[in-house]
């Protein structure tokens, strides 16, 4: 299963969960609200029933004993939530209830009558149910009680504490109490039908929303995966070694940042591959030159063109030492790159280190017809590896000696600040352009200017110097010098307490 299908299923699944939760909560809220609505209707029904009971009580000479069971049943049927249809005359009778004489005897009060004693039909709520009329739900169980909780009519309510209550008052005096059982679900056919219709409507709406969400999820998944596929394609290019491909899209989001990082990685890998190839070519060149000389001189000795004497032996030794120097530099550089050089830190006087380095290189400086100056005499204590710092100073000074035209001068300055020490090594012309200064610290870098390698060095000295300085948490930079040549600036931090 590819990522587009997974993303699509994730969107659909999340939408389904949210939709089911929303519909469930909406259905629960509807059920609760609908039951509350039915209970409110029941309260209103009891209010209307209370009004008719008051009228009935008044017409019965203010005595419940004068009210027949049929009259109570007629009231219940008339005020049922689902009553049978009434005619226009019945509605007018209910609106203006007639006053009737009280029943003549006890039996008459308990027997349903079709006509009153005066020969007229009673209002509809006082009529008995017609014969053959099917049983209908008359709403929740309702009971009419006297103020002393004696059941007058209806159903005896078991739990009056939770039942719907409505007092029946006549002249501001409670003459009866109406109780209706609490409704916890739809109790009529119309209410149940309405609830079922709402349920099916919600289900159809949910199904439609799910289909719409699925369509949007499919489109969105394809849209979101376009830059992801571009990133995957870019990584595939890198895996196959094609570092020249670049992303054309310009985005401002996280994917855009990832694309920029991949482009930067591709450029870095391409640069490193180019540097590696150049490194191999330069090393091959540096080794081939002395080896070719050695082979030529040995062949000349073998055929008798040159005698095998002391000067010839010294020439062979010179080429061998050149190869040895290159191999030693390569070894030192590899150790410094992998952190294999050992550093034994101690508190030393950096002024003394500079003086000793100049003294050890005095013969080479003089042989090149160069002069040097270093006038700092005050001791400056610093926590460094003395042997590595002298190696650093020697490499930088030898670099100036090798690339400074005679007659020339090498000026060394030591500046002591609060938290660091600056060592400035300036020489006279030739110089290096500003753009090429940082490249001087790359291994085997060749300058296409007048400042080219003029000795048997391999071009690794400044690279080793940079690794030594960075191991001491310092920095080393190059820039054109005010003297017309090159300025090497070395910054070493002072340790606390020194």
SVG drawing of the C-alpha trace seen along z (x, -y; Angstrom):
<svg xmlns="http://www.w3.org/2000/svg" viewBox="-85 -48 167 51">
<polyline fill="none" stroke="black" stroke-width="0.4" points="0.0,0.0 1.5,-3.3 1.6,-6.5 -1.3,-8.1 -3.7,-5.3 -2.5,-5.4 -3.0,-9.1 -6.5,-8.8 -7.5,-6.1 -6.2,-8.2 -8.3,-11.2 -11.4,-9.0 -10.9,-7.2 -10.4,-10.4 -13.5,-11.9 -15.5,-8.8 -14.6,-8.9 -15.4,-12.6 -18.6,-12.2 -19.8,-9.2 -19.0,-11.0 -20.8,-14.2 -23.9,-12.3 -24.0,-10.3 -23.8,-13.4 -26.4,-15.2 -28.7,-12.2 -28.3,-12.1 -29.0,-15.8 -32.0,-15.4 -33.4,-12.6 -32.9,-14.6 -34.4,-17.8 -37.3,-15.9 -38.2,-14.2 -38.0,-17.6 -40.3,-19.0 -42.8,-16.2 -42.7,-16.8 -43.3,-20.4 -46.3,-19.5 -47.5,-17.3 -47.2,-20.2 -49.3,-22.3 -51.8,-19.4 -52.2,-19.2 -52.7,-23.0 -55.6,-22.7 -56.9,-19.7 -56.8,-21.7 -58.9,-24.4 -61.5,-21.9 -61.5,-20.2 -62.1,-23.5 -65.0,-24.1 -66.3,-20.6 -66.0,-21.1 -67.9,-24.3 -70.7,-22.8 -70.9,-19.9 -71.9,-22.1 -68.3,-22.2 -68.4,-18.5 -66.4,-15.7 -69.0,-13.2 -71.2,-14.7 -68.8,-13.9 -69.2,-10.6 -66.5,-8.3 -67.6,-9.0 -67.0,-12.6 -63.5,-12.0 -62.8,-9.6 -64.1,-12.2 -61.7,-14.7 -58.8,-12.3 -59.7,-11.4 -60.2,-15.0 -56.8,-16.0 -55.0,-13.0 -51.8,-13.8 -53.3,-11.8 -57.0,-12.4 -59.5,-11.4 -60.6,-14.3 -63.4,-16.4 -66.1,-18.2 -66.6,-21.9 -69.6,-21.6 -67.5,-19.6 -64.7,-22.2 -67.3,-25.0 -68.7,-22.9 -65.2,-22.6 -64.6,-26.3 -67.9,-27.1 -68.7,-24.3 -72.4,-24.1 -73.6,-24.2 -75.5,-21.0 -77.6,-20.1 -76.0,-17.6 -76.8,-13.9 -79.9,-12.7 -78.5,-9.7 -75.3,-7.8 -75.9,-5.2 -76.4,-7.9 -73.1,-9.5 -71.2,-6.3 -73.0,-5.2 -72.0,-6.7 -74.8,-8.7 -75.4,-9.7 -77.6,-12.6 -78.0,-14.9 -81.1,-15.0 -82.4,-18.0 -82.2,-16.0 -79.1,-17.7 -75.8,-16.1 -73.0,-16.8 -69.8,-18.4 -67.3,-16.0 -65.1,-15.8 -68.0,-14.5 -69.2,-11.9 -68.5,-8.2 -66.4,-6.5 -68.5,-5.3 -68.9,-1.5 -66.5,0.2 -63.9,-2.6 -60.5,-1.1 -58.3,-1.6 -55.9,-4.6 -53.0,-5.7 -54.2,-8.6 -50.7,-9.8 -48.8,-9.1 -50.5,-7.7 -52.4,-10.5 -54.1,-10.6 -56.5,-13.1 -56.1,-13.2 -57.9,-15.1 -55.8,-17.4 -55.6,-14.5 -54.1,-12.2 -57.3,-10.2 -57.5,-9.0 -60.5,-10.5 -59.9,-9.2 -57.2,-8.0 -54.1,-5.9 -52.5,-5.7 -49.0,-7.1 -46.4,-5.1 -43.6,-7.8 -45.3,-11.2 -41.9,-12.7 -40.7,-12.5 -44.1,-12.9 -45.3,-16.1 -47.5,-18.0 -50.2,-20.5 -52.6,-21.8 -56.3,-22.3 -57.6,-25.5 -61.0,-26.9 -61.3,-30.4 -57.6,-30.2 -58.1,-27.0 -56.5,-23.7 -59.4,-21.3 -57.4,-18.6 -53.9,-17.6 -52.9,-16.3 -50.0,-13.9 -48.6,-12.6 -45.9,-9.9 -42.6,-11.2 -41.9,-10.6 -38.6,-9.0 -39.3,-8.0 -41.7,-8.9 -45.1,-7.7 -47.3,-8.3 -47.2,-6.9 -46.7,-10.4 -43.8,-11.2 -42.2,-7.8 -42.6,-8.3 -41.1,-11.8 -38.1,-10.5 -37.6,-7.7 -37.7,-10.1 -35.1,-12.3 -32.9,-9.3 -33.0,-8.3 -32.5,-11.9 -29.3,-12.1 -28.0,-8.8 -28.5,-10.0 -26.9,-13.3 -24.0,-11.5 -23.6,-9.2 -23.6,-12.2 -21.0,-14.0 -18.8,-10.8 -18.9,-10.6 -18.1,-14.3 -15.2,-13.9 -13.9,-10.9 -13.9,-12.9 -12.1,-15.8 -9.7,-13.5 -8.8,-11.8 -8.1,-15.2 -6.3,-16.5 -4.1,-13.4 -3.0,-13.7 -2.4,-17.4 -0.3,-17.0 1.8,-14.2 3.0,-16.2 5.9,-17.9 6.5,-14.7 7.0,-12.8 9.4,-15.5 11.4,-15.1 11.5,-11.3 12.7,-11.8 15.4,-14.2 16.6,-11.7 16.6,-9.0 18.9,-11.2 21.3,-11.5 21.2,-7.8 22.2,-7.2 25.0,-9.7 23.4,-12.3 24.2,-15.5 23.4,-17.9 19.6,-17.8 17.9,-20.7 14.3,-21.3 12.4,-23.9 9.6,-24.6 9.9,-27.5 7.9,-26.8 7.7,-28.6 6.6,-25.7 8.4,-22.8 8.6,-20.9 10.2,-23.9 12.8,-24.0 13.4,-20.2 13.9,-20.8 16.4,-23.6 18.3,-21.3 18.4,-18.5 19.6,-21.0 22.3,-22.1 23.2,-18.5 23.5,-17.8 25.8,-20.8 27.9,-19.7 28.2,-16.1 29.1,-17.3 31.7,-19.6 33.2,-16.9 33.2,-14.5 35.0,-17.1 37.4,-17.8 38.1,-14.1 38.9,-13.6 41.1,-16.7 42.7,-15.4 43.6,-12.1 44.9,-13.9 47.1,-16.2 48.5,-13.4 49.3,-11.4 51.0,-14.4 53.0,-15.2 54.1,-11.6 54.8,-11.1 57.2,-14.0 59.8,-12.8 59.3,-9.2 59.9,-10.1 63.1,-11.9 64.3,-8.9 63.6,-6.5 65.4,-8.7 68.5,-9.1 68.6,-5.4 68.3,-4.5 71.1,-7.0 73.3,-5.4 72.5,-1.9 73.5,-2.8 76.6,-4.7 75.5,-8.1 75.9,-9.4 78.5,-8.1 77.2,-6.7 79.1,-9.2 78.3,-11.3 76.6,-14.2 74.4,-11.7 73.6,-10.0 72.6,-13.3 70.3,-14.0 68.6,-10.7 68.3,-11.3 66.7,-14.7 63.9,-13.1 63.3,-10.4 63.1,-13.0 60.6,-14.9 58.4,-11.8 58.8,-11.2 57.8,-14.8 54.7,-14.4 53.8,-11.1 54.3,-12.6 52.1,-15.6 49.4,-13.2 49.6,-11.2 49.4,-14.3 46.5,-15.6 44.6,-12.3 45.2,-12.2 44.0,-15.8 40.9,-15.2 39.8,-12.2 40.8,-13.7 43.7,-11.3 46.3,-13.9 47.1,-13.9 47.0,-17.2 48.7,-17.6 47.6,-21.0 49.8,-23.0 50.4,-26.6 53.1,-28.0 54.5,-31.4 53.3,-32.0 55.9,-34.7 58.6,-32.2 57.1,-29.7 57.2,-32.3 60.8,-33.2 61.9,-29.6 60.2,-29.0 61.8,-32.0 65.2,-30.9 64.8,-27.4 63.9,-28.7 66.5,-31.5 68.8,-29.7 66.0,-29.2 64.8,-32.8 68.3,-34.1 69.0,-31.7 66.0,-33.2 67.3,-36.7 64.4,-37.6 64.2,-39.5 61.8,-39.1 60.6,-41.2 59.1,-40.3 59.4,-42.9 56.9,-41.5 58.9,-40.8 56.3,-40.5 55.3,-36.9 51.8,-35.9 50.7,-32.7 48.2,-30.4 46.9,-26.9 47.9,-25.0 49.9,-22.0 53.4,-23.4 54.6,-21.0 51.5,-21.5 51.6,-25.3 55.3,-25.3 54.3,-23.0 51.5,-25.5 53.9,-28.5 56.6,-26.7 54.2,-25.8 52.8,-29.4 56.3,-31.0 57.6,-28.4 54.6,-29.3 55.6,-32.9 59.2,-32.0 58.2,-29.9 55.9,-32.4 57.6,-35.8 59.9,-37.3 63.4,-38.3 64.2,-40.8 61.3,-40.7 60.2,-40.9 58.1,-38.8 56.5,-40.8 55.0,-39.0 52.8,-40.7 51.3,-39.4 48.3,-41.1 47.1,-40.2 43.4,-41.0 41.1,-40.2 39.9,-36.8 42.1,-35.9 45.5,-36.2 45.9,-37.4 49.0,-36.3 49.4,-38.3 51.9,-37.1 52.3,-39.5 54.7,-39.2 55.5,-41.2 54.4,-40.6 53.2,-38.7 49.6,-38.7 46.4,-36.6 43.0,-37.9 40.3,-38.1 38.2,-35.4 41.1,-32.9 42.2,-33.5 39.9,-31.0 40.9,-28.4 44.4,-28.5 43.4,-26.1 42.1,-23.5 44.3,-20.4 46.6,-20.7 45.1,-23.9 46.8,-25.4 46.9,-29.1 46.6,-30.4 48.6,-33.6 52.1,-34.7 51.9,-33.3 52.4,-29.6 54.3,-26.8 58.0,-27.4 59.5,-24.6 59.0,-20.9 56.0,-21.4 52.8,-19.4 50.4,-22.2 49.2,-20.6 50.8,-22.9 48.0,-25.4 45.4,-22.6 47.2,-21.0 47.4,-24.5 43.7,-25.0 43.0,-21.6 45.5,-22.4 43.9,-25.8 40.4,-24.4 41.5,-21.7 42.4,-24.6 39.0,-26.3 40.5,-29.0 40.3,-30.4 42.8,-31.0 42.0,-33.2 43.9,-34.7 43.6,-38.1 45.7,-40.4 48.4,-42.1 49.1,-45.8 52.7,-45.0 51.7,-43.8 51.6,-40.1 49.5,-37.8 48.3,-38.2 47.6,-35.1 45.6,-35.8 45.5,-33.2 43.2,-33.7 43.6,-31.5 41.3,-31.8 42.7,-32.5 41.6,-30.0 40.0,-31.4 42.4,-32.2 45.3,-33.1"/>
</svg>
